[in-house]
Amino acid sequence: MHRWIFSIASFLFALTACRDKVGLLREPLHFALAKPFWFEDESTFFLFYQLDNPQAFRPEGSLELSFDQGETWQDIGFWTYLHPHEEVDCGRQSLCGSLSIRWTEPIASVQLRYRYHRDAELAESQSIPVVSVHRTSPLRRSFSIYGVFDAMNAYVQWRGRHSFPGLSHEEAEALGLRRPYRITGIRAQVDSSEPDRINPSLYGTSSDCGGADLGPHTMGSEQGADSWLMVRVGPAFAQVCGWTEVMDGEGSYHAVAYGRKNPVVENIVQDLQLAFTKAEQVRLIFATCQAVSQDYLDYQVDRLHFTTNRIDYCMDQGNFNRETIVSFLYEKVLAARQNTGQDLALVLILHYNLRELSPVIVDVVGQSLAAIANGEQFPRVAAIFVYDSFPAVSSSGMTPTSLIWCPTEVQDGETSTLSSCAFQPSKFVLGPLEVRSAPVLPDYESFQEMDDAQKWGAKIDEFAIYTPREPDSGGRLTYVRANDLHYVFNPFDQLPILARESLSFCPLHDFAQVFAYQILTQRGIRGGSEAASSVSLLPMEHRLRNEDRVYNLGLRLQAPFLVSVRYTTSSAIGPKDFVSYISIRGQQSLTDELGEAALQNKPLPFRSVLTKCTRYCQHPAFDETGRYILNGPWYEEFATRCYQPQLPRPEGR
């Protein structure tokens, strides 16, 4: 009888135990963050953690920690925390927080585990190596204190910052860690401390806090996160210092903290005197007179806004050579120069209808135009624009600075746009339909493939060329060519910068990449390969030279002039592969430009491209989001970054 009762009791006990185990199934638990630290100088162990579980955490679960390879486990709430840790709500699917306890001995690793129920054994665990920061480490403290100034550089606000390798201040703060501190004996100092790349906040780098006493004020985190010292720090002072007190595993820790004034800056607001004006065009037509395609010639004439289709030079009459063409062009350019004081632009139509003639024509005409562009006994021609009947293969004769040849074949039969130029018809297919846009400067073969609506679907309103204008008050423009780019400078666009000053380049400015500089010395402009550079390089150039300098400002261009074609074009949609068809049409006004659009802006807005720092350039600074960048001095952090700081302000100021 007793044996039977004992068997039933054993069965019921086993059934109950089975139910407990069945109710605790493994879940997709993930240790998203587990970072332990031990700071020898503070005798403190820190742990930051976050566990994720898409099936949510239950109140009966338990997070535990072991320091002895899992022999002994304690709930994380078992210890007395050394620092305040706020409870963090990460949502039902996350468990996160932090802890800090006094720990005096080095430790290689700890074990972290989550038990699904504190009365059960089912758990997930992980062994985590501890990051040890020893007394000999450059950054031996887990917390630093520093001051920042307001927009007027008059009032200082004290701040604390967590310093954990691989964990940001914001992450440590979000996981609940708080560090109270106190500051006393605050003084103002005339000279700035030297930047420290290892300890950029300067916290604890000195045991001396001398200077002008700012009064018996006690500041710190007890006064709130925005702990402002409402005593004006005069303009004669560069920074303040104060004695700080924080708690750690050894008791109270005292160190000197510093607050440095914001860099004093000013925008360089000048506009360039370098200006651009519309050039006087010398319009000429070179053609094979024995084989004229009149409809295409009329089209070329209309596209470039010529007033006549009269042929000026026959390329098929036996005198087609460099010497004859150069002589002919000299007469035309000289006659035009006598009738105008403006810069001259030579606009040339090459008309022929056989592709095999193209290499010879390009070679002879290209060499002739190069002679003009290079100034061989010629009046100055500021720009040359050629509208060819066939895409030309680029040659050495087509390389002058002032030459644009349209169109030019670049590779694989493709015809370039923009700087080498044709405005080609736009086509794209939508299923059985094709959308066509009227072209502006098609070659001869493209012209033959177009229907009448396409040929005359674009109306040219203006074909203009803009060139740099020589200074009105004497001096000459300087032209430099380097690395397939062209630079132009007005001698009156000068920028003096002292050795102690620093510069910041703003790449977000509308025309930032267009501006350039060259260095002026006592002997004039520096020559060689460094004769001109993008202004984006100027901040580092000036910093490395570390001497008073004068810079000449100018432009960095693909070509030192602009071709602007303003026209009205139409688009059509109809059956694919039909030469002519009834279509739905719409018109739009467009402006296409070859060169740099900035050339038409008068004056050229250099303002805000560069910011000049005149004082405290070695101090840290705020960025546009209000973040204080401690990692480096202003002159490094903002050398090629827009300086548009969001500065703090005391309430009511």
C-alpha positions as CSV (number, residue, x, y, z in Angstrom):
1,M,0.0,0.0,0.0
2,H,2.7,2.5,1.0
3,R,4.7,1.5,-2.0
4,W,1.7,2.3,-4.3
5,I,1.2,5.7,-2.6
6,F,4.9,6.5,-3.0
7,S,4.7,5.6,-6.8
8,I,1.8,8.0,-7.3
9,A,3.6,10.8,-5.5
10,S,6.7,10.3,-7.6
11,F,4.7,10.4,-10.8
12,L,3.0,13.7,-9.7
13,F,6.3,15.2,-8.8
14,A,7.8,14.2,-12.2
15,L,4.8,15.6,-14.0
16,T,5.1,18.9,-12.3
17,A,8.8,19.2,-13.1
18,C,8.1,18.3,-16.7
19,R,5.5,21.1,-16.9
20,D,8.1,23.6,-15.6
21,K,10.6,22.5,-18.2
22,V,8.1,22.5,-21.1
23,G,7.1,26.1,-20.2
24,L,10.7,27.3,-20.6
25,L,11.7,27.0,-24.3
26,R,14.8,28.6,-25.8
27,E,14.1,31.9,-27.5
28,P,16.0,33.8,-30.2
29,L,17.9,35.8,-27.5
30,H,20.8,38.0,-28.8
31,F,23.6,39.8,-26.8
32,A,23.5,43.0,-28.9
33,L,26.0,44.8,-26.6
34,A,28.2,43.5,-23.8
35,K,31.2,45.7,-23.0
36,P,33.0,45.4,-19.7
37,F,35.9,47.7,-18.7
38,W,38.3,47.8,-15.8
39,F,40.1,51.1,-14.9
40,E,43.1,50.4,-12.7
41,D,43.5,54.1,-11.6
42,E,39.9,54.2,-10.5
43,S,39.7,50.6,-9.1
44,T,36.4,50.4,-10.9
45,F,34.7,47.8,-13.1
46,F,32.1,48.9,-15.6
47,L,29.6,46.9,-17.7
48,F,27.3,48.1,-20.4
49,Y,24.8,45.7,-21.9
50,Q,21.9,45.3,-24.2
51,L,20.0,42.0,-24.9
52,D,17.4,41.7,-27.6
53,N,14.6,39.2,-27.7
54,P,11.8,39.5,-30.4
55,Q,9.5,37.5,-28.1
56,A,9.9,40.0,-25.3
57,F,11.4,39.7,-21.8
58,R,9.4,38.6,-18.8
59,P,9.6,39.9,-15.3
60,E,10.6,36.5,-13.9
61,G,13.8,36.5,-15.9
62,S,17.2,37.3,-14.4
63,L,20.4,38.8,-15.7
64,E,23.5,37.6,-13.9
65,L,27.2,38.2,-13.8
66,S,30.2,35.9,-12.9
67,F,33.8,36.9,-12.3
68,D,35.1,33.3,-11.8
69,Q,34.4,31.5,-15.1
70,G,30.8,30.7,-14.1
71,E,31.5,29.1,-10.8
72,T,29.5,31.8,-8.9
73,W,26.7,33.8,-10.4
74,Q,25.1,36.9,-8.9
75,D,22.2,39.0,-10.2
76,I,23.4,42.3,-11.5
77,G,21.3,44.0,-8.7
78,F,23.3,42.2,-6.1
79,W,26.2,44.7,-6.0
80,T,26.3,48.2,-4.6
81,Y,26.9,50.5,-7.6
82,L,29.8,52.9,-7.3
83,H,28.2,55.6,-9.5
84,P,24.5,56.5,-10.1
85,H,22.9,54.4,-12.8
86,E,19.5,55.4,-14.1
87,E,17.0,52.7,-15.0
88,V,16.7,52.5,-18.8
89,D,13.5,51.6,-20.6
90,C,14.6,49.8,-23.9
91,G,11.1,48.4,-24.6
92,R,9.7,44.9,-24.0
93,Q,12.0,43.4,-26.6
94,S,15.2,44.7,-25.1
95,L,17.0,44.6,-21.8
96,C,19.7,47.2,-21.3
97,G,21.6,49.2,-18.8
98,S,25.0,49.6,-17.0
99,L,26.7,49.0,-13.7
100,S,29.9,50.1,-11.9
101,I,31.4,48.4,-8.9
102,R,34.6,48.7,-6.9
103,W,37.2,46.2,-8.2
104,T,40.8,46.4,-7.4
105,E,42.4,43.4,-9.2
106,P,42.9,42.9,-12.9
107,I,40.4,40.5,-14.6
108,A,40.7,38.9,-18.1
109,S,37.0,38.1,-18.7
110,V,33.6,38.0,-17.2
111,Q,30.6,35.8,-17.9
112,L,27.1,37.3,-18.5
113,R,24.0,35.1,-18.6
114,Y,20.3,35.5,-18.8
115,R,18.1,33.0,-17.1
116,Y,14.6,32.7,-18.5
117,H,13.3,32.2,-14.9
118,R,15.2,32.9,-11.8
119,D,14.0,29.6,-10.3
120,A,15.0,27.5,-13.3
121,E,18.3,26.5,-15.0
122,L,17.5,27.3,-18.6
123,A,19.8,30.2,-19.6
124,E,21.8,31.9,-22.4
125,S,25.4,32.9,-21.5
126,Q,28.4,34.6,-23.0
127,S,32.0,35.0,-22.0
128,I,33.3,38.5,-22.6
129,P,36.9,39.7,-22.5
130,V,37.4,42.8,-20.3
131,V,39.0,45.9,-21.7
132,S,41.6,46.9,-19.1
133,V,42.8,50.5,-18.9
134,H,46.0,50.7,-16.8
135,R,47.6,53.6,-15.0
136,T,50.2,53.8,-17.7
137,S,47.5,54.2,-20.5
138,P,47.4,57.7,-22.1
139,L,43.7,58.0,-21.2
140,R,43.6,56.4,-17.8
141,R,40.4,57.9,-16.6
142,S,36.8,56.9,-17.6
143,F,35.5,60.4,-17.2
144,S,36.8,63.9,-18.1
145,I,35.5,67.4,-17.4
146,Y,35.8,70.4,-19.7
147,G,34.3,73.8,-20.3
148,V,32.8,75.4,-23.4
149,F,32.0,79.0,-24.1
150,D,28.8,80.7,-25.4
151,A,28.4,82.5,-28.7
152,M,29.8,85.8,-27.1
153,N,32.9,84.0,-25.7
154,A,31.9,85.5,-22.3
155,Y,30.3,82.7,-20.2
156,V,31.6,79.2,-19.6
157,Q,29.5,76.0,-19.2
158,W,31.0,73.0,-17.6
159,R,30.4,69.5,-19.0
160,G,31.4,66.0,-18.2
161,R,32.3,63.3,-20.8
162,H,32.5,59.5,-20.5
163,S,35.7,58.0,-22.1
164,F,35.4,54.3,-22.8
165,P,37.3,52.6,-25.7
166,G,34.9,51.7,-28.4
167,L,31.9,53.2,-26.6
168,S,30.8,56.8,-27.2
169,H,29.8,59.3,-24.5
170,E,26.3,59.3,-25.9
171,E,26.0,55.5,-25.7
172,A,27.2,55.4,-22.1
173,E,24.8,58.1,-21.2
174,A,21.9,56.3,-22.9
175,L,22.7,53.2,-21.0
176,G,22.1,55.0,-17.7
177,L,25.6,55.9,-16.4
178,R,25.8,59.3,-14.5
179,R,28.9,60.9,-13.0
180,P,28.5,63.7,-10.4
181,Y,31.3,66.2,-10.2
182,R,32.2,69.5,-8.5
183,I,34.4,72.4,-9.6
184,T,35.9,75.0,-7.4
185,G,38.7,77.6,-7.6
186,I,37.8,78.8,-11.1
187,R,40.3,81.1,-12.7
188,A,40.8,82.9,-16.0
189,Q,44.1,82.6,-18.0
190,V,45.6,84.8,-20.7
191,D,47.5,82.2,-22.6
192,S,46.0,79.1,-24.3
193,S,47.2,75.7,-23.4
194,E,48.9,73.7,-26.2
195,P,46.7,71.1,-27.9
196,D,47.1,67.6,-26.6
197,R,46.4,64.9,-29.3
198,I,46.3,62.1,-26.7
199,N,44.1,63.9,-24.2
200,P,42.3,66.6,-26.2
201,S,40.1,67.8,-23.3
202,L,43.3,68.6,-21.3
203,Y,41.6,67.1,-18.2
204,G,44.2,66.3,-15.6
205,T,47.2,67.3,-17.8
206,S,48.4,69.9,-15.4
207,S,48.4,70.4,-11.6
208,D,48.5,74.2,-11.9
209,C,45.4,76.4,-12.1
210,G,46.8,79.9,-11.8
211,G,45.3,83.1,-13.1
212,A,42.6,85.7,-12.3
213,D,40.2,84.5,-9.6
214,L,36.6,84.5,-10.8
215,G,35.2,84.3,-7.3
216,P,34.2,81.6,-4.8
217,H,31.9,79.6,-7.0
218,T,31.2,75.9,-6.7
219,M,29.9,74.4,-9.9
220,G,29.1,70.9,-11.0
221,S,26.5,68.4,-12.0
222,E,24.5,69.1,-8.9
223,Q,23.5,72.3,-10.5
224,G,22.1,70.4,-13.5
225,A,23.4,69.5,-17.0
226,D,23.7,73.1,-18.1
227,S,26.1,74.3,-15.3
228,W,26.9,77.9,-16.4
229,L,29.3,80.1,-14.6
230,M,27.5,83.4,-14.9
231,V,30.7,85.5,-14.4
232,R,31.8,87.3,-17.6
233,V,35.3,86.2,-18.8
234,G,36.9,89.3,-20.4
235,P,38.3,89.4,-23.9
236,A,41.9,89.5,-22.5
237,F,41.6,85.8,-21.4
238,A,41.8,82.8,-23.7
239,Q,40.6,80.1,-21.3
240,V,39.5,79.2,-17.7
241,C,40.6,76.4,-15.4
242,G,39.2,74.9,-12.2
243,W,39.7,72.2,-9.6
244,T,37.4,69.3,-10.1
245,E,36.3,66.5,-7.7
246,V,34.8,63.1,-8.8
247,M,34.3,59.9,-7.0
248,D,35.8,56.5,-7.9
249,G,36.8,53.2,-6.3
250,E,39.6,54.9,-4.4
251,G,37.5,57.7,-3.0
252,S,37.8,61.3,-4.3
253,Y,39.8,62.2,-7.3
254,H,41.0,65.8,-7.9
255,A,42.2,67.2,-11.2
256,V,42.4,70.5,-13.1
257,A,39.8,71.0,-15.9
258,Y,40.0,73.6,-18.7
259,G,37.4,75.6,-20.7
260,R,38.8,77.2,-23.9
261,K,37.1,80.0,-25.9
262,N,35.6,79.4,-29.3
263,P,37.8,80.3,-32.3
264,V,37.2,83.9,-33.5
265,V,36.4,83.8,-37.2
266,E,35.3,86.1,-40.0
267,N,34.0,85.2,-43.5
268,I,36.1,86.5,-46.4
269,V,33.2,88.4,-48.0
270,Q,34.9,90.0,-51.0
271,D,33.7,89.4,-54.5
272,L,36.3,88.8,-57.2
273,Q,37.1,91.7,-59.5
274,L,37.7,89.2,-62.2
275,A,34.8,89.7,-64.5
276,F,33.5,88.2,-67.8
277,T,32.0,89.9,-70.8
278,K,30.4,88.9,-74.0
279,A,33.0,88.6,-76.8
280,E,32.7,90.0,-80.3
281,Q,32.4,87.1,-82.7
282,V,34.3,86.7,-85.9
283,R,32.0,84.4,-87.9
284,L,33.5,82.4,-90.8
285,I,32.3,79.5,-93.0
286,F,34.9,77.0,-94.5
287,A,33.3,74.6,-97.0
288,T,34.0,72.3,-99.9
289,C,32.5,74.6,-102.5
290,Q,32.1,71.9,-105.1
291,A,30.0,69.8,-102.8
292,V,27.6,71.9,-100.7
293,S,24.6,70.3,-99.0
294,Q,22.6,73.5,-98.9
295,D,20.0,72.4,-96.4
296,Y,22.6,71.3,-93.9
297,L,24.7,74.4,-94.4
298,D,21.6,76.5,-93.8
299,Y,21.0,74.5,-90.7
300,Q,24.5,75.1,-89.4
301,V,24.2,78.8,-90.1
302,D,20.9,78.9,-88.2
303,R,22.3,76.9,-85.2
304,L,25.2,79.3,-84.6
305,H,23.0,82.4,-85.3
306,F,25.0,83.5,-88.4
307,T,23.4,86.3,-90.3
308,T,24.5,84.9,-93.7
309,N,25.3,81.6,-95.3
310,R,28.0,83.1,-97.6
311,I,31.1,80.8,-97.8
312,D,34.3,82.6,-96.7
313,Y,36.9,80.0,-97.6
314,C,36.8,77.0,-100.1
315,M,38.6,74.0,-98.8
316,D,38.7,72.2,-102.2
317,Q,40.4,74.8,-104.4
318,G,44.0,73.6,-104.1
319,N,45.3,76.1,-101.5
320,F,44.1,74.3,-98.5
321,N,47.2,74.4,-96.3
322,R,48.3,75.8,-93.0
323,E,50.1,78.9,-94.3
324,T,47.2,80.0,-96.5
325,I,44.6,79.5,-93.8
326,V,46.7,81.3,-91.2
327,S,47.2,84.3,-93.5
328,F,43.5,84.4,-94.3
329,L,42.5,84.2,-90.6
330,Y,45.0,86.9,-89.7
331,E,43.3,89.4,-92.1
332,K,39.9,88.6,-90.7
333,V,41.0,88.9,-87.1
334,L,43.0,92.1,-87.6
335,A,40.0,93.7,-89.4
336,A,37.7,92.8,-86.5
337,R,40.1,94.1,-83.9
338,Q,40.2,97.5,-85.6
339,N,36.5,97.8,-85.3
340,T,36.0,96.8,-81.6
341,G,37.6,97.1,-78.2
342,Q,36.1,93.9,-77.0
343,D,37.7,90.5,-76.8
344,L,37.4,88.5,-80.0
345,A,35.9,85.0,-80.4
346,L,36.4,83.1,-83.6
347,V,33.4,81.0,-84.6
348,L,34.0,78.7,-87.5
349,I,31.6,76.4,-89.4
350,L,33.3,73.5,-91.3
351,H,30.9,72.3,-94.0
352,Y,31.5,69.1,-96.1
353,N,29.5,65.9,-96.7
354,L,32.2,63.1,-96.9
355,R,33.4,61.6,-93.7
356,E,36.7,60.5,-95.2
357,L,37.7,64.2,-95.5
358,S,37.5,64.7,-91.8
359,P,41.0,63.6,-90.7
360,V,42.7,66.0,-93.3
361,I,40.4,68.9,-92.5
362,V,40.8,68.5,-88.8
363,D,44.6,68.3,-89.1
364,V,45.1,71.4,-91.3
365,V,42.4,73.6,-89.7
366,G,43.5,72.4,-86.2
367,Q,47.1,73.5,-86.7
368,S,46.0,76.8,-88.2
369,L,43.7,77.6,-85.2
370,A,46.5,76.5,-82.8
371,A,48.7,79.2,-84.4
372,I,46.0,81.8,-83.6
373,A,45.3,80.5,-80.1
374,N,49.0,80.5,-79.3
375,G,49.4,84.1,-80.4
376,E,51.9,83.7,-83.3
377,Q,52.0,87.4,-84.4
378,F,48.2,87.7,-84.0
379,P,45.9,90.0,-82.1
380,R,44.6,88.2,-79.1
381,V,41.7,85.8,-79.8
382,A,40.1,84.8,-76.5
383,A,38.0,81.9,-77.7
384,I,37.6,79.6,-80.7
385,F,34.5,77.6,-81.4
386,V,34.3,75.1,-84.3
387,Y,31.1,73.5,-85.6
388,D,32.3,70.5,-87.7
389,S,30.2,68.4,-90.1
390,F,31.5,65.2,-88.6
391,P,32.7,64.1,-85.2
392,A,36.4,64.8,-85.2
393,V,39.0,62.5,-83.7
394,S,40.9,64.5,-81.2
395,S,44.4,65.4,-82.3
396,S,47.4,67.5,-81.1
397,G,46.2,70.4,-83.2
398,M,43.0,70.6,-81.1
399,T,44.6,71.2,-77.7
400,P,44.8,75.0,-77.4
401,T,43.4,76.4,-74.2
402,S,40.9,78.6,-76.0
403,L,39.5,76.0,-78.5
404,I,36.2,74.1,-78.4
405,W,35.6,71.7,-81.3
406,C,32.1,70.4,-81.9
407,P,31.5,67.5,-82.1
408,T,34.5,65.4,-81.0
409,E,34.5,61.6,-81.0
410,V,36.0,60.4,-77.8
411,Q,35.7,56.6,-77.7
412,D,33.7,53.6,-79.0
413,G,31.9,55.9,-81.5
414,E,30.3,57.9,-78.8
415,T,30.1,61.7,-79.3
416,S,31.0,63.8,-76.4
417,T,28.9,66.6,-74.9
418,L,29.8,69.7,-72.9
419,S,33.5,70.7,-73.2
420,S,34.1,68.9,-76.5
421,C,30.6,69.3,-77.3
422,A,27.8,68.5,-79.6
423,F,24.2,69.1,-78.4
424,Q,22.9,65.8,-79.8
425,P,19.3,64.8,-80.2
426,S,17.8,63.0,-77.3
427,K,16.1,59.7,-78.0
428,F,14.7,57.0,-75.7
429,V,12.2,54.2,-76.2
430,L,9.0,53.5,-74.3
431,G,7.9,50.0,-75.5
432,P,6.7,50.4,-79.2
433,L,7.0,54.2,-78.9
434,E,10.0,56.5,-79.3
435,V,10.5,59.9,-77.7
436,R,12.6,62.4,-79.8
437,S,13.8,65.8,-78.9
438,A,14.9,68.3,-81.5
439,P,18.7,68.6,-81.6
440,V,20.7,71.8,-81.5
441,L,24.1,70.9,-83.1
442,P,23.8,67.5,-84.9
443,D,26.5,66.3,-87.3
444,Y,25.8,65.8,-91.0
445,E,24.8,62.1,-90.7
446,S,22.5,62.7,-87.8
447,F,20.9,65.6,-89.7
448,Q,20.1,63.2,-92.6
449,E,18.3,60.8,-90.3
450,M,15.9,63.5,-88.9
451,D,12.5,64.4,-90.2
452,D,11.6,68.0,-90.9
453,A,9.9,68.5,-87.6
454,Q,13.0,67.4,-85.8
455,K,15.3,69.5,-88.0
456,W,13.5,72.7,-87.3
457,G,12.0,71.8,-83.9
458,A,14.7,73.9,-82.1
459,K,14.8,77.6,-82.4
460,I,18.1,79.3,-81.5
461,D,17.5,82.5,-79.5
462,E,21.1,83.3,-78.6
463,F,24.6,81.9,-79.3
464,A,27.0,83.8,-77.1
465,I,30.6,83.5,-75.9
466,Y,31.8,85.0,-72.6
467,T,35.5,85.7,-72.0
468,P,37.5,87.1,-69.0
469,R,37.8,90.9,-69.2
470,E,41.1,92.6,-68.7
471,P,41.3,94.9,-65.6
472,D,40.1,98.4,-66.1
473,S,42.8,99.9,-63.8
474,G,45.9,98.4,-65.5
475,G,47.6,95.1,-65.1
476,R,47.1,91.9,-67.1
477,L,45.2,88.7,-66.5
478,T,47.3,85.7,-65.7
479,Y,46.5,82.4,-67.4
480,V,47.9,79.1,-66.1
481,R,47.4,75.6,-67.5
482,A,48.1,72.6,-65.3
483,N,46.7,69.0,-65.2
484,D,44.3,69.6,-68.1
485,L,42.7,72.5,-66.2
486,H,42.9,76.2,-66.9
487,Y,43.3,79.0,-64.3
488,V,42.8,82.7,-64.8
489,F,43.7,85.4,-62.2
490,N,43.1,89.1,-61.9
491,P,46.1,90.8,-60.2
492,F,43.8,92.9,-58.1
493,D,42.1,89.9,-56.4
494,Q,44.5,89.5,-53.5
495,L,44.1,87.9,-50.1
496,P,46.6,88.7,-47.4
497,I,46.8,86.1,-44.5
498,L,49.0,86.3,-41.4
499,A,51.0,83.4,-40.2
500,R,49.0,83.1,-37.0
501,E,45.7,83.0,-38.9
502,S,44.1,79.9,-40.3
503,L,41.6,79.2,-43.0
504,S,38.5,77.0,-43.5
505,F,37.2,76.0,-47.0
506,C,33.5,75.4,-47.4
507,P,32.9,72.8,-50.2
508,L,29.1,73.3,-50.1
509,H,29.3,76.8,-51.5
510,D,27.7,77.1,-55.0
511,F,30.9,77.8,-56.8
512,A,33.4,76.4,-54.3
513,Q,35.2,74.0,-56.7
514,V,35.6,76.8,-59.3
515,F,37.8,79.1,-57.2
516,A,41.6,78.8,-57.3
517,Y,44.6,80.6,-55.8
518,Q,48.3,81.3,-56.6
519,I,51.0,82.4,-54.2
520,L,52.5,85.9,-54.5
521,T,56.1,86.3,-53.4
522,Q,58.4,89.3,-53.3
523,R,59.5,88.2,-56.8
524,G,56.0,87.9,-58.1
525,I,53.9,84.8,-58.7
526,R,55.3,81.4,-57.7
527,G,56.0,79.4,-60.8
528,G,56.4,75.7,-61.7
529,S,53.8,73.0,-61.2
530,E,52.6,74.8,-58.1
531,A,51.7,78.0,-59.9
532,A,48.0,77.5,-59.3
533,S,45.8,75.2,-57.3
534,S,42.2,74.7,-56.2
535,V,41.3,77.0,-53.3
536,S,40.3,73.8,-51.3
537,L,44.0,73.2,-50.8
538,L,44.7,76.7,-49.4
539,P,44.0,76.1,-45.7
540,M,46.5,73.3,-45.4
541,E,49.0,75.1,-47.7
542,H,48.9,78.2,-45.4
543,R,49.2,76.1,-42.3
544,L,52.2,74.2,-43.5
545,R,54.0,77.3,-44.7
546,N,53.4,79.1,-41.3
547,E,54.3,82.6,-42.6
548,D,52.6,85.8,-43.7
549,R,51.4,85.3,-47.2
550,V,49.5,87.1,-50.0
551,Y,47.4,84.9,-52.3
552,N,46.0,85.8,-55.7
553,L,42.5,84.5,-56.1
554,G,41.0,83.4,-59.4
555,L,39.1,80.6,-61.2
556,R,39.8,77.0,-62.0
557,L,38.1,76.0,-65.3
558,Q,37.8,73.4,-68.0
559,A,38.2,76.3,-70.5
560,P,38.7,80.0,-69.8
561,F,35.5,81.0,-71.5
562,L,31.9,80.0,-71.8
563,V,29.7,79.2,-74.7
564,S,26.0,79.7,-74.0
565,V,23.3,78.5,-76.3
566,R,19.8,79.6,-75.4
567,Y,17.1,77.9,-77.5
568,T,13.6,76.5,-77.6
569,T,13.2,72.9,-78.5
570,S,10.3,70.4,-78.9
571,S,9.8,66.8,-78.0
572,A,7.8,64.2,-80.0
573,I,6.4,60.8,-79.3
574,G,5.5,58.3,-82.0
575,P,6.1,54.8,-83.4
576,K,9.6,53.5,-83.0
577,D,11.9,53.3,-86.1
578,F,9.7,55.6,-88.3
579,V,11.5,58.5,-90.0
580,S,8.3,60.6,-90.1
581,Y,5.2,60.2,-88.1
582,I,2.2,62.1,-86.6
583,S,3.2,62.8,-83.0
584,I,2.2,64.6,-79.9
585,R,4.5,67.6,-79.3
586,G,5.5,69.9,-76.6
587,Q,7.9,72.9,-76.4
588,Q,10.4,73.9,-73.7
589,S,13.0,76.7,-73.3
590,L,16.5,75.5,-72.5
591,T,20.0,76.9,-72.0
592,D,23.0,74.7,-72.6
593,E,26.5,75.8,-71.6
594,L,29.9,74.6,-72.6
595,G,32.4,75.7,-69.9
596,E,31.6,77.1,-66.5
597,A,28.2,78.7,-65.7
598,A,29.9,80.7,-63.0
599,L,31.5,82.9,-65.6
600,Q,28.2,84.7,-66.2
601,N,27.8,85.7,-62.6
602,K,28.8,89.4,-62.0
603,P,30.4,89.8,-59.6
604,L,31.7,86.4,-58.9
605,P,30.6,85.6,-55.3
606,F,33.7,84.5,-53.4
607,R,32.0,85.4,-50.1
608,S,31.9,82.5,-47.5
609,V,34.0,80.2,-49.6
610,L,36.8,80.8,-47.1
611,T,36.5,81.5,-43.4
612,K,39.4,83.1,-41.6
613,C,40.3,82.4,-38.0
614,T,42.1,85.2,-36.3
615,R,42.3,84.0,-32.6
616,Y,42.2,80.7,-30.8
617,C,42.5,78.7,-34.0
618,Q,44.2,75.8,-32.0
619,H,41.1,75.4,-29.8
620,P,38.3,72.8,-30.3
621,A,35.1,74.1,-31.8
622,F,31.4,73.4,-32.3
623,D,30.0,72.1,-35.6
624,E,26.7,72.9,-37.3
625,T,24.8,70.4,-35.2
626,G,26.0,71.8,-31.9
627,R,28.5,68.9,-31.2
628,Y,31.7,70.0,-29.6
629,I,34.6,68.4,-31.5
630,L,37.3,67.7,-29.0
631,N,39.4,65.5,-31.2
632,G,41.4,68.2,-32.9
633,P,42.1,71.9,-33.2
634,W,39.8,74.1,-35.4
635,Y,42.5,74.5,-38.1
636,E,42.5,70.7,-38.7
637,E,38.9,69.8,-38.2
638,F,37.5,72.5,-40.4
639,A,40.3,72.9,-43.0
640,T,38.0,71.5,-45.7
641,R,34.6,71.6,-43.9
642,C,32.1,74.5,-43.7
643,Y,32.4,76.2,-40.3
644,Q,28.8,77.1,-39.4
645,P,28.8,76.5,-35.6
646,Q,25.7,76.0,-33.4
647,L,26.9,77.7,-30.2
648,P,25.4,77.2,-26.8
649,R,23.7,80.1,-25.0
650,P,22.9,80.6,-21.3
651,E,19.2,80.8,-20.6
652,G,18.0,84.4,-20.7
653,R,21.1,85.6,-22.6
